[in-house]
C-alpha cells in the first residue's frame, strides 16, 4: 500500500476512534457509557453509509464536483476518482480531436471511401466523396444495404468474392459519364473498406492510345505490304553484291509486318470485353502446339508433350491458340540449342492449367512483374536477334483475361522458366470422344 494511502487510512481510523472515545466520555458524564458508545457507533456507521451513498450517486450521475482537500480515506478516494475523471476527459478530448482530424482527412480525399460490414454488407460510414461519386447521402444511407444503394452496379456479387475480389470498373450509378474503379480492402474479420476512384480521364486517355495504335497500325500495313512486295520482286542474282542488303531488308520488313499484326491483334483484344464460347478440343490444340514447336525448333531442342487433364476448354479457339502459341514460340526462341521444352496440360484444385517449361537462360526476379508490359524486354539484344516483337506476353495476358484466366510466371536464372495458364472450373468441359478444332489460326496470328 502506498505511503499516502496508508496515512489516509490511519487518519480515518483515528477519527473513528476519536468519535467513539467522545461518545464514551459523554456516556460516563451521563452515567450511561454503554448506550452512549452504541449510539456513537451507529452514528459513525450512518456517516460512512452517507459517504458511500454520495460517492455512488456521483458516479451514477457522472457529476464532477470540486476536488476534495481532506486527508481521510474517503477524501483520498475522491481525489483518485477526480484524477481519473480528469484523465479520461483529457483522453476523450484527444480522441475527439483525432477523430475530427481523420474525418477531415477522409473528406478531403478525392476517392470515395466506405466502411462496410462484412456479414450484412451494410454501410457503416462513408466520406464526402462517396456522395459525389456514388450518390450516398448522410444519414439516410447509414446502415443501408450497399447493393441496394449502388444499383445497377453488380456490387453484391462482387462483394461475395471477398478477399479474392478483383478491382471492378463500372459507370457511376448517378452519372454514367463517370467511370469508377472500385477496390475492396478487407482490413478486419468484420469490416471491409471499399474505395471508389474516378478513372474517367484515365479511361479516355487509354482509349485515345488504343485508337492511335490501331489507326497507325492500319496505316502502316499498306506501305509495308508494298515495300515487302517490291523486295520480293528484286532478284539478288542480277546484283550479287546486293544480296546481303536485300536479305536484311526483307527480314526487317517481315519483322515490321509481324509487329503491325501484333499491334492490331492487341488493339482488337483490348477493344473487346468478352469472347465467343465454343468447345475447344485440347487434344487437337496440343498436337498443333507440338507441331509448331518442332517446326520452330528445327531439331535444336528436345520437346515433350503431356496431356494429363484429358478435358477440353470453353472459349475462343483462335484466341487461345494465339496465347498458347506465343508461349511455345517464346520458349523455343529463348532456349539455347540442346535445351528442353515441355508442354503439360493438367488439372489443379479448381480447374486446369497449361504449363510451358523451358531450360533457357531464366529471368531475374526483378523483371518478372513487368514481363507482360508492351515492348518490355529483359535483354534487348537477345530479343531482337530472336525476332520477337515484345508484344507476345501482353497478348497472352489479354487473351487469358477475356477467358477469366490468369498467367503465372516462375523463373530462375540459369535454370529456365515456366509460364502457366490457369483456367477456372467454369471453363472446363468434358472431352469429346473425337473431333478436331475450329480455325485456330497460324503462327502469324498472335
C-alpha positions in Angstrom: 0.0 0.0 0.0 1.4 3.5 -0.9 2.5 5.7 1.9 -0.1 8.4 1.3 -2.8 5.7 1.2 -1.6 4.2 4.5 -1.5 7.7 6.1 -5.1 8.4 4.9 -6.3 5.1 6.3 -4.7 5.7 9.7 -6.2 9.2 9.7 -9.6 7.8 9.1 -9.2 5.2 11.8 -8.0 7.9 14.2 -11.1 9.9 13.5 -13.4 6.9 14.1 -11.5 6.1 17.4 -11.8 9.8 18.5 -15.6 9.7 17.8 -16.1 6.6 19.8 -13.9 8.0 22.6 -16.0 11.2 22.8 -19.2 9.1 22.8 -17.8 7.0 25.8 -16.8 10.2 27.7 -20.3 11.7 27.1 -21.8 8.4 28.4 -19.7 8.5 31.5 -20.8 12.0 32.3 -24.4 10.9 31.9 -23.7 7.6 33.8 -24.7 5.7 30.6 -21.4 4.8 29.0 -22.6 1.7 27.0 -25.7 3.2 25.5 -23.7 6.3 24.5 -21.0 4.2 22.9 -23.6 2.2 20.9 -25.2 5.4 19.7 -21.8 6.8 18.7 -21.0 3.6 16.8 -24.4 3.8 15.0 -23.8 7.5 14.1 -20.4 6.6 12.7 -21.9 3.8 10.6 -24.6 6.2 9.3 -21.9 8.7 8.4 -19.9 6.0 6.5 -23.1 4.9 4.7 -23.9 8.5 3.7 -20.3 9.0 2.3 -20.7 5.7 0.3 -24.1 6.7 -1.0 -22.9 10.2 -2.0 -19.9 8.6 -3.9 -22.1 6.1 -5.7 -24.7 8.8 -6.6 -22.0 11.0 -8.0 -20.6 8.1 -10.1 -24.0 7.2 -11.4 -24.8 10.7 -12.4 -21.4 11.3 -13.9 -21.0 14.5 -11.9 -17.7 16.3 -11.5 -17.7 18.1 -8.1 -14.6 20.1 -6.9 -11.7 18.0 -5.8 -11.7 17.2 -2.1 -8.9 18.7 0.1 -9.3 16.4 3.1 -6.8 13.8 4.3 -9.0 10.8 5.1 -9.6 7.6 3.2 -12.8 8.9 1.6 -11.1 12.1 0.7 -8.2 10.2 -0.9 -10.7 8.0 -2.9 -12.5 11.2 -4.0 -9.1 12.6 -5.2 -8.3 9.5 -7.1 -11.7 9.4 -8.8 -11.4 13.1 -9.6 -7.9 12.5 -11.1 -9.1 9.5 -13.2 -12.1 11.5 -14.4 -9.8 14.4 -15.5 -7.5 12.0 -17.3 -10.5 10.3 -19.1 -11.8 13.7 -20.1 -8.4 14.8 -21.4 -8.1 11.5 -23.3 -11.6 11.9 -24.7 -10.8 15.3 -25.9 -7.6 14.0 -27.6 -9.6 11.2 -29.2 -12.3 13.6 -30.5 -9.6 15.8 -31.9 -8.0 12.8 -33.7 -11.4 11.6 -34.9 -12.2 15.1 -36.3 -8.8 15.2 -38.0 -9.3 11.7 -39.5 -12.8 12.7 -40.7 -11.5 15.9 -42.2 -8.7 14.0 -44.0 -11.1 11.4 -45.3 -13.5 14.1 -46.6 -10.5 15.8 -48.3 -9.7 12.6 -50.3 -10.8 12.7 -53.9 -11.7 8.9 -53.7 -14.9 7.6 -52.2 -14.2 5.6 -49.0 -16.8 3.4 -47.4 -16.7 1.1 -44.3 -18.9 -1.9 -44.9 -20.0 -4.7 -42.6 -18.7 -7.9 -44.0 -21.7 -10.1 -43.0 -24.6 -7.9 -43.7 -23.0 -5.8 -46.5 -24.4 -2.7 -44.8 -22.8 0.8 -45.0 -21.4 1.8 -41.6 -19.6 5.1 -42.7 -18.6 7.0 -45.8 -16.8 10.2 -46.7 -17.9 13.2 -48.6 -16.6 11.9 -51.9 -19.0 9.0 -51.7 -21.8 11.5 -52.1 -20.3 13.0 -55.2 -19.2 9.7 -56.9 -21.8 7.2 -55.6 -24.8 9.3 -54.6 -24.8 8.2 -50.9 -26.5 10.7 -48.5 -25.9 11.1 -44.8 -27.6 10.0 -42.6 -30.1 8.3 -44.9 -27.7 5.7 -46.2 -26.0 4.8 -42.9 -26.8 1.1 -42.1 -28.4 0.7 -45.6 -27.7 -2.3 -47.9 -24.7 -1.4 -50.1 -26.1 -3.5 -53.0 -29.5 -1.6 -52.9 -27.9 1.8 -52.7 -25.4 1.2 -55.6 -27.8 -0.3 -58.2 -27.3 -1.1 -61.0 -23.7 -1.9 -60.2 -23.1 -5.7 -59.5 -21.9 -4.9 -56.0 -23.5 -7.9 -54.2 -21.9 -10.5 -56.4 -18.6 -8.6 -56.4 -18.6 -8.5 -52.5 -19.3 -12.2 -52.4 -15.8 -12.8 -53.8 -14.4 -11.2 -50.6 -10.6 -11.1 -50.4 -10.3 -12.5 -53.9 -12.4 -9.7 -55.5 -10.6 -8.1 -58.4 -11.0 -4.3 -59.0 -14.3 -3.5 -60.5 -14.6 -0.9 -63.3 -18.1 0.5 -64.0 -20.0 3.7 -64.6 -21.1 5.8 -61.6 -24.7 5.0 -60.5 -25.6 8.7 -60.5 -23.6 9.9 -63.5 -23.0 7.4 -66.4 -20.3 9.8 -67.7 -18.1 9.0 -64.7 -16.0 5.8 -64.9 -15.2 4.4 -61.4 -12.7 1.7 -60.3 -13.9 0.0 -57.1 -11.4 -1.8 -54.9 -12.3 -3.9 -51.8 -9.8 -3.9 -48.9 -10.6 -6.4 -46.1 -8.9 -4.9 -43.1 -10.5 -7.0 -40.3 -12.7 -10.1 -39.9 -15.9 -8.0 -39.6 -15.2 -4.9 -41.7 -14.3 -4.1 -45.3 -13.0 -0.9 -46.8 -14.5 0.0 -50.2 -12.5 2.6 -52.3 -14.0 4.1 -55.4 -11.8 6.2 -57.7 -12.7 8.4 -60.6 -10.8 7.0 -63.6 -12.7 8.8 -66.3 -9.7 10.7 -67.5 -7.5 7.6 -67.5 -10.1 5.6 -69.4 -10.3 8.4 -72.0 -6.5 8.5 -72.4 -6.4 4.7 -72.6 -9.0 4.8 -75.4 -7.1 7.5 -77.2 -3.9 5.4 -77.0 -5.8 2.3 -78.3 -7.3 4.3 -81.2 -3.9 5.8 -82.0 -2.2 2.5 -82.1 -4.9 0.8 -84.1 -5.0 3.7 -86.6 -1.3 3.8 -87.0 -1.1 0.1 -87.4 -3.7 0.1 -90.1 -2.0 2.9 -91.9 1.4 1.1 -91.7 0.0 -2.2 -93.0 -0.4 -1.0 -96.7 3.0 0.7 -97.2 4.7 -2.3 -95.5 2.9 -4.7 -97.9 4.0 -2.6 -100.9 7.6 -2.5 -99.7 7.7 -6.2 -98.9 6.2 -7.0 -102.3 8.7 -4.9 -104.2 11.6 -6.5 -102.2 10.4 -10.0 -103.2 10.4 -8.9 -106.9 14.1 -8.0 -106.7 16.3 -10.8 -107.9 19.6 -10.9 -105.9 21.1 -12.9 -108.8 21.2 -9.8 -111.0 23.2 -7.9 -108.5 25.1 -10.4 -106.3 26.6 -7.6 -104.2 23.1 -6.5 -103.2 22.1 -10.0 -101.9 23.1 -9.3 -98.2 21.3 -6.0 -98.2 18.2 -7.3 -99.8 18.1 -10.2 -97.4 18.4 -7.9 -94.4 15.7 -5.5 -95.9 13.3 -8.5 -96.3 14.0 -9.7 -92.8 13.3 -6.3 -91.3 10.2 -5.7 -93.4 8.9 -9.1 -92.2 9.6 -8.1 -88.7 7.8 -4.8 -89.1 4.8 -6.6 -90.7 4.7 -9.0 -87.7 4.9 -6.0 -85.3 2.0 -4.3 -87.0 0.0 -7.6 -86.9 0.7 -8.0 -83.2 -0.4 -4.4 -82.5 -3.6 -4.9 -84.4 -4.3 -8.1 -82.5 -3.6 -6.4 -79.2 -5.9 -3.5 -80.1 -8.7 -5.9 -81.1 -8.3 -7.8 -77.8 -8.3 -4.6 -75.7 -11.4 -3.3 -77.5 -13.4 -6.5 -76.6 -14.8 -7.3 -73.2 -15.7 -10.9 -73.9 -15.1 -13.8 -76.3 -17.3 -16.3 -78.0 -17.7 -19.5 -76.0 -17.1 -22.6 -78.2 -15.8 -26.0 -77.2 -12.0 -26.1 -77.8 -10.6 -29.5 -78.4 -7.4 -29.5 -76.3 -6.1 -32.8 -77.9 -6.0 -31.1 -81.3 -4.7 -27.9 -79.8 -1.9 -29.6 -78.0 -1.0 -31.6 -81.2 -0.9 -28.3 -83.1 1.3 -26.6 -80.5 3.8 -29.6 -80.5 3.9 -29.5 -84.3 4.6 -25.7 -84.3 7.3 -26.2 -81.7 9.1 -28.8 -83.8 8.9 -26.5 -86.9 10.3 -23.5 -85.0 13.0 -25.6 -83.2 14.3 -27.3 -86.4 15.6 -30.2 -84.2 17.6 -28.0 -81.9 15.6 -28.9 -78.8 14.1 -31.9 -77.0 10.3 -31.2 -77.0 7.8 -33.2 -74.9 4.0 -33.0 -74.5 1.9 -34.4 -71.7 -1.9 -34.3 -71.6 -2.8 -35.3 -68.1 -6.1 -33.4 -67.8 -8.0 -35.2 -70.6 -10.6 -32.4 -70.7 -11.5 -29.6 -73.1 -12.0 -25.9 -72.6 -14.7 -23.4 -73.4 -13.7 -20.2 -75.2 -12.4 -18.9 -78.5 -10.2 -21.5 -80.3 -8.4 -18.8 -82.3 -7.6 -16.6 -79.3 -6.5 -19.5 -77.1 -4.2 -20.8 -79.8 -2.7 -17.3 -80.2 -1.9 -17.2 -76.4 -0.6 -20.8 -76.2 1.4 -20.5 -79.4 3.1 -17.3 -78.1 4.3 -19.1 -75.0 5.6 -22.1 -77.0 7.4 -19.9 -79.6 8.9 -17.8 -76.8 10.2 -21.0 -75.2 11.8 -22.1 -78.5 13.3 -18.6 -79.2 14.9 -18.1 -75.8 16.2 -21.7 -75.1 19.7 -22.4 -76.4 20.3 -25.4 -78.7 20.3 -28.7 -76.9 17.8 -27.4 -74.3 14.4 -29.0 -73.2 10.9 -27.7 -73.7 7.9 -29.3 -72.1 4.2 -28.6 -72.6 2.0 -30.0 -69.8 -1.8 -29.8 -69.6 -3.1 -31.0 -66.2 -5.7 -30.5 -63.6 -5.4 -28.3 -60.5 -7.5 -27.7 -57.5 -10.3 -25.6 -59.0 -9.7 -26.1 -62.8 -6.9 -26.9 -65.2 -3.5 -25.4 -66.1 -1.4 -25.4 -69.3 2.3 -25.1 -68.5 5.1 -24.4 -70.9 8.5 -25.1 -69.3 12.0 -24.4 -70.8 15.6 -24.8 -69.8 16.7 -21.5 -71.1 18.6 -18.7 -69.5 16.0 -17.8 -67.0 14.6 -14.4 -66.0 15.9 -12.3 -63.0 13.2 -11.8 -60.4 13.3 -8.0 -60.7 11.9 -8.3 -64.3 9.0 -10.7 -63.6 6.4 -8.1 -62.6 6.9 -6.2 -65.9 7.1 -9.1 -68.4 3.5 -8.6 -69.7 4.1 -4.9 -70.4 4.1 -3.9 -74.1 7.6 -3.9 -75.6 9.3 -4.7 -72.3 12.4 -6.7 -72.9 14.7 -8.4 -70.4 17.5 -8.4 -72.9 17.1 -6.1 -75.9 19.8 -7.6 -77.9 18.7 -11.2 -77.5 15.0 -10.3 -78.2 15.9 -8.6 -81.5 18.2 -11.4 -82.6 15.3 -13.9 -81.9 12.8 -11.8 -84.0 10.4 -11.1 -81.1 8.2 -8.0 -81.1 7.9 -7.5 -77.4 4.1 -7.9 -77.5 3.6 -11.6 -77.2 3.1 -11.8 -73.4 0.8 -8.7 -73.5 -1.4 -10.6 -76.0 -1.3 -13.7 -73.8 -2.4 -11.7 -70.7 -5.3 -10.1 -72.6 -6.5 -13.4 -74.1 -6.5 -15.0 -70.7 -8.2 -12.1 -69.1 -11.1 -12.4 -71.6 -11.3 -16.1 -70.6 -11.3 -15.2 -66.8 -8.0 -17.0 -66.6 -4.6 -15.8 -65.3 -1.0 -16.0 -66.3 1.6 -17.4 -63.9 5.3 -16.9 -64.3 8.1 -18.7 -62.5 11.7 -18.4 -63.4 15.2 -18.9 -62.0 18.4 -17.6 -63.7 20.3 -20.4 -65.2 17.5 -23.0 -64.7 14.8 -21.9 -67.1 11.2 -20.6 -66.9 7.7 -21.8 -66.6 4.7 -20.0 -68.0 1.3 -21.2 -66.7 -2.2 -20.5 -68.0 -4.7 -21.1 -65.1 -8.4 -21.7 -66.0 -11.2 -21.9 -63.6 -13.7 -24.7 -63.3 -16.3 -22.8 -65.3 -14.1 -23.1 -68.4 -13.6 -26.9 -68.2 -15.6 -29.2 -70.4 -15.7 -33.0 -70.6 -13.6 -34.2 -73.6 -15.5 -35.3 -76.6 -14.6 -38.8 -77.8 -13.3 -37.4 -81.1 -13.3 -34.3 -83.2 -11.0 -31.6 -84.3 -10.7 -28.0 -83.5 -12.1 -25.0 -85.4 -9.9 -22.5 -87.1 -7.1 -21.7 -84.7 -5.1 -19.5 -86.9 -1.4 -19.9 -87.7 1.9 -18.7 -86.3 1.4 -15.2 -87.7 -2.0 -14.6 -85.9 -0.6 -13.7 -82.5 
